[in-house]
Amino acid sequence: MAPVLPADLSLPPFRQRFPWIGGDLQTLRDTLHPPKLPLDRGLPLEWPVGVLPCRSASLSPGRSGSGSGDRLLALLDGAPSAADARGLVLLLHGLGGSSDREGLRRMGQTLQAAGFAVVRLNLRGAGAGRQLAGGTYAGRCSSDLLPVIAQARRLAEELGQATKAGPLAGRPLPLLGAGISLGGTMLLNACLDGAAQASGSGSGRQPVLDGLVCISSPLDLDACSRQIERPRNRVYQNWLLERLCRQTLEDPFGVTPQERQALEGAERPCTIRRFDAAITAPRWGYTSVDHYYAAASPLPRLLAGEPLPPTRLLHALDDPWVPVEATRRLASRASEGIEVTLTSGGGHNGFHGCGDHRRPPGCWGDWLTARWLLDFSAAQG
């Protein structure tokens, strides 16, 4: 399958916008020059997901036995009433992020401007949802995401009933997904796992999501870990590690003595791989970090043709965090329902292009996402 160019989405080809030239400046643009965004008025929703099995025996026994379980915090933006609603988009942040990160909020604003309702999810332990769930998230956390997606599906049905105009009035809204970086990896894994569960049970239920866009998402976690360990990426890795360690240690339900020693002792992690070996892999039931990376990398399952909803992948050739080779490999294979857009520039979830000022609030990548989801929604209507 040849890489798909954005001409089919009525967008000009991506061209870097001065002064954000090169993969690193594209990546850092929102940090160096945060976008101007309105006050966050997202409606908070708390969705139950249950307690991580590997933590219930060692931490918060009173809580795990109460039956209340853990919850994830989502924020609903742009709920339609009389509007011509196009769909509900579940929007996921990446590693070290949360629902209030500038790039995620800007994409949410772009999707709202295109007519979508948006749910911005805080993954386990992230952002303002830190107090609601013990533990932290992983690249394959379908036991969290599948219950959340089921609740988002019910919300899409309710919003559709409240919609008074347009071709979807009174009908369930399409449930779509958009994942930034590792958030896209998680959504891919959730869709694959949900389809496998449905096939195993012999049920013919609807797909987990109706459509999906992944931006700068790693398909091979081992290769991604090796990339971020390169000396040129030391600043990036240190920034991520600081956020991950702080997020873990701030867990209101506690950390085990072994976890605290791993994060604060003399051998505290100096790489993402070591953090994942000490924290992520054992928390999510993997025997080793290599086991975790292999199981949570969607590339082999995608190459094997496991079913997905219609999916669009966007990746820049100069992404300094996530190597493009896995996405290129997928693009070279005929995979039903998967379209790939590769750009020469854009960095890691950057895609700040010429002409962005003429289509606020989003950048080129935000509008590519919105345009593809609009076309998909229109085809369903």
C-alpha positions in Angstrom: 0.0 0.0 0.0 1.5 3.3 -1.1 1.6 6.2 1.4 -1.5 8.4 1.0 -0.8 12.1 0.3 -3.1 14.7 1.9 -4.4 15.9 -1.5 -7.3 13.5 -1.1 -8.4 15.4 2.0 -8.5 18.8 0.3 -5.5 20.0 2.2 -2.3 21.4 0.8 0.8 19.3 1.2 2.5 19.9 4.5 5.2 22.7 4.5 7.0 23.7 7.7 6.2 27.1 9.0 9.0 29.5 9.8 10.7 29.6 12.3 9.6 26.0 13.3 12.0 24.3 10.9 13.2 20.8 11.5 11.9 17.9 13.6 13.0 19.2 17.0 11.5 22.7 16.6 8.3 21.2 15.2 8.2 18.9 18.2 8.9 21.7 20.8 6.8 24.4 19.2 3.9 24.1 21.7 6.3 24.2 24.6 8.3 27.2 23.4 5.2 29.1 22.1 2.1 27.7 23.7 -1.1 28.2 21.6 -3.7 30.6 22.9 -6.6 28.6 24.1 -9.9 29.5 25.7 -10.7 28.7 29.3 -11.1 24.9 29.7 -14.9 24.4 30.2 -14.9 20.6 29.7 -17.7 18.8 31.5 -16.0 16.3 33.9 -17.1 12.7 33.7 -15.9 9.9 35.9 -16.0 6.5 34.3 -15.3 3.2 36.3 -12.7 0.8 35.1 -11.8 -1.4 38.1 -8.6 -1.9 40.0 -5.4 -3.2 38.4 -5.3 -6.9 39.5 -1.5 -6.8 40.2 -2.1 -3.9 42.7 -5.2 -5.1 44.5 -3.4 -7.6 46.8 -0.6 -5.3 47.8 -2.1 -1.8 47.9 -5.3 -0.2 49.3 -6.9 -3.5 50.3 -9.8 -1.6 51.8 -10.5 0.2 48.6 -10.1 -2.9 46.4 -12.6 -4.8 48.6 -15.1 -2.0 48.6 -16.3 -2.8 45.1 -16.0 0.8 44.0 -13.0 0.2 41.8 -11.0 2.9 40.1 -12.3 5.6 37.8 -10.8 7.6 34.9 -11.6 11.3 34.4 -12.9 12.4 31.0 -13.8 15.9 29.9 -16.7 16.4 27.5 -16.4 19.4 25.1 -18.9 20.7 22.6 -21.9 18.5 23.3 -24.4 19.1 20.5 -28.0 20.1 21.1 -29.5 21.6 18.0 -26.2 21.5 16.1 -25.5 19.5 13.0 -23.5 16.9 15.0 -20.9 14.9 13.1 -19.8 12.4 15.8 -18.2 11.9 19.2 -14.4 11.7 19.2 -12.5 10.1 22.1 -9.2 11.9 22.3 -6.2 10.4 24.0 -2.9 12.0 25.1 0.5 10.5 24.9 3.3 9.5 27.4 3.7 12.1 30.2 0.6 14.0 29.0 -2.9 14.6 30.2 -6.2 16.2 29.1 -4.9 19.7 29.6 -1.8 19.5 27.4 -1.8 22.3 24.9 -1.6 20.2 21.8 -4.4 17.9 22.9 -6.7 20.8 23.8 -5.9 22.5 20.5 -6.8 19.4 18.5 -10.0 19.2 20.6 -10.8 22.8 19.7 -10.3 22.0 16.0 -12.5 19.0 16.1 -15.3 21.1 17.8 -14.9 23.7 15.1 -15.5 20.9 12.6 -18.7 19.9 14.3 -17.7 17.1 16.6 -18.3 16.5 20.3 -15.0 15.6 22.0 -14.2 13.5 25.1 -10.6 14.2 26.3 -9.6 11.2 28.5 -7.0 11.3 31.3 -5.4 7.9 31.3 -4.8 6.0 34.6 -2.9 8.2 37.0 -2.7 11.2 34.6 -3.6 14.9 35.2 -6.5 15.8 37.3 -7.6 12.2 37.4 -4.6 11.2 39.5 -6.8 11.0 42.6 -9.3 8.6 41.1 -7.2 5.6 40.1 -4.3 3.8 41.5 -1.3 2.9 39.3 -0.3 4.2 35.9 -1.1 3.5 32.3 0.7 1.4 29.7 0.9 1.1 25.9 -1.6 -1.7 26.0 -4.2 -1.0 28.7 -7.3 -2.4 27.1 -8.7 -3.5 30.4 -9.0 0.3 31.1 -9.9 1.5 27.6 -12.5 -1.1 26.6 -14.8 -0.1 29.5 -14.2 3.6 28.8 -15.1 3.1 25.1 -18.2 1.2 26.0 -19.3 4.2 28.2 -18.3 6.6 25.4 -20.5 4.5 23.0 -23.5 5.0 25.3 -22.7 8.8 25.5 -22.7 8.9 21.7 -26.1 7.3 21.6 -27.4 9.9 24.1 -25.9 12.8 22.2 -27.4 11.5 19.0 -30.8 11.5 20.6 -30.3 15.1 21.7 -29.2 16.2 18.2 -32.1 18.0 16.4 -30.6 18.8 13.0 -28.5 17.2 10.3 -28.4 13.7 8.8 -27.6 12.1 12.2 -30.4 13.8 14.1 -32.0 11.3 16.5 -29.5 8.6 15.6 -26.5 7.4 17.6 -23.5 9.5 16.7 -20.4 7.7 15.2 -17.9 6.9 17.9 -14.4 7.9 16.6 -11.0 7.9 18.1 -7.9 10.1 17.8 -4.7 9.3 19.7 -1.6 11.4 20.0 1.7 9.4 20.2 1.3 6.6 22.7 -2.4 7.4 22.9 -2.8 6.2 19.4 -0.9 3.0 20.2 -3.3 2.4 23.1 -6.4 2.9 20.8 -5.0 0.5 18.2 -4.4 -2.1 20.8 -7.9 -1.6 22.3 -9.5 -2.0 18.8 -7.5 -5.2 18.1 -8.2 -6.6 21.6 -11.9 -5.8 21.3 -12.1 -7.4 17.9 -10.3 -10.5 19.2 -12.7 -10.8 22.2 -15.7 -10.5 19.9 -14.4 -13.1 17.5 -13.6 -15.5 20.4 -17.1 -15.2 21.8 -18.7 -15.6 18.4 -20.7 -12.4 18.8 -21.2 -10.1 15.8 -21.2 -6.9 17.9 -20.2 -3.5 16.4 -16.5 -2.5 16.2 -14.9 -1.0 19.2 -14.6 2.3 17.4 -16.2 3.4 14.1 -13.0 5.1 12.9 -9.6 6.0 14.2 -6.7 8.5 13.6 -3.3 8.0 15.1 -0.7 10.8 15.1 3.0 10.0 15.6 2.1 6.8 17.3 4.7 4.1 18.0 3.9 0.7 16.4 7.1 -0.9 17.7 7.8 0.0 21.4 11.3 -1.6 21.5 12.5 0.5 18.5 10.9 3.6 20.1 12.7 3.0 23.4 16.0 2.7 21.6 15.3 5.9 19.6 14.6 7.9 22.8 17.8 6.6 24.3 20.0 8.1 21.6 22.4 10.8 23.0 20.7 13.5 20.9 17.4 12.8 22.7 18.7 13.0 26.3 16.8 16.2 27.1 13.5 14.6 25.8 14.1 11.4 27.8 14.9 13.3 31.0 11.8 15.4 30.6 9.6 12.3 30.2 11.3 10.4 33.0 10.8 13.3 35.5 7.1 13.4 34.7 6.6 9.7 34.8 8.5 9.3 38.1 6.5 12.2 39.7 3.2 10.8 38.5 4.0 7.4 39.9 5.2 8.7 43.3 2.2 11.0 43.7 -0.2 8.0 43.6 -2.6 8.6 46.5 -3.1 4.9 46.9 0.5 4.3 47.5 3.5 2.6 45.9 5.1 -0.6 47.0 8.5 -0.4 48.9 10.1 -2.1 45.8 8.7 0.6 43.5 9.8 3.4 45.8 13.3 2.0 46.0 13.4 1.6 42.2 12.4 5.3 41.7 14.3 7.0 44.5 17.2 4.6 45.3 20.7 4.7 44.0 19.7 2.6 40.9 16.8 4.9 40.0 15.9 4.7 36.2 17.9 6.8 33.8 16.0 5.6 30.7 12.4 4.9 29.8 13.3 1.3 29.3 14.4 1.0 32.9 11.3 2.8 34.1 9.1 0.4 32.2 11.1 -2.6 33.6 10.7 -1.4 37.2 7.1 0.0 37.0 5.1 -0.5 33.8 5.8 -4.1 33.0 5.2 -5.6 36.5 2.2 -3.4 37.2 0.5 -4.7 34.0 1.4 -8.3 34.5 4.3 -8.7 32.1 7.2 -10.9 33.0 9.8 -8.4 31.7 10.2 -5.2 29.8 10.9 -7.2 26.6 7.7 -9.1 27.1 5.8 -5.8 27.6 7.3 -4.2 24.5 6.5 -7.2 22.4 2.9 -7.6 23.6 2.1 -3.9 23.4 3.5 -3.3 20.0 0.6 -3.4 17.5 2.8 -3.8 14.3 2.9 -7.6 14.2 -0.9 -7.8 14.6 -1.5 -5.1 11.9 0.8 -6.9 9.5 -1.0 -10.1 10.2 -4.2 -8.5 9.1 -6.1 -8.5 12.4 -9.3 -6.4 11.9 -9.4 -2.7 12.6 -12.0 0.0 12.0 -11.1 2.4 9.1 -7.8 3.9 10.4 -5.5 6.8 9.3 -1.9 7.0 10.5 0.0 10.2 10.3 3.8 10.2 10.8 6.7 12.5 9.9 9.9 11.2 8.5 11.9 13.5 10.8 10.1 12.5 14.1 12.9 12.6 16.7 11.0 10.4 19.2 9.3 7.6 17.2 11.2 5.9 14.3 9.2 5.9 11.1 10.4 2.5 9.9 7.5 0.6 11.4 4.9 2.9 9.8 6.7 2.7 6.5 6.7 -1.1 6.7 2.9 -1.1 7.3 2.5 1.4 4.4 4.3 -1.0 2.1 1.8 -3.7 2.8 -1.8 -3.9 1.5 -3.8 -3.6 4.7 -7.5 -3.3 4.3 -8.9 -0.2 6.0 -5.6 1.3 7.0 -4.4 4.5 5.2 -1.0 6.1 5.9 0.1 9.7 5.5 3.9 10.3 5.6 5.3 13.8 5.6 9.0 14.8 5.1 8.7 17.2 8.1 6.5 17.7 11.1 8.6 16.3 14.0 6.8 14.4 16.8 3.2 15.6 16.9 4.2 18.9 15.5 2.9 19.5 11.9 2.9 23.3 12.3 2.5 24.3 8.7 2.3 27.3 6.4 -1.2 28.6 6.4 -2.1 27.5 9.9 -3.1 31.1 10.7 -5.7 30.9 8.0 -7.5 27.9 9.6 -7.4 28.5 13.4 -7.4 27.1 16.0 -5.6 24.0 14.7 -2.3 23.2 13.0 -2.0 21.2 9.8 -2.0 17.9 11.6 -5.1 18.8 13.6 -7.0 19.7 10.4 -5.9 16.6 8.6 -7.4 14.6 11.5 -10.6 16.7 11.4 -10.9 16.4 7.6 -10.5 12.7 7.6 -13.0 12.2 10.4 -15.4 14.6 8.6 -15.2 12.6 5.4 -15.7 9.3 7.3 -18.7 10.7 9.2 -20.2 12.0 6.0 -19.8 8.6 4.3 -21.7 7.0 7.2 -24.5 9.5 7.1 
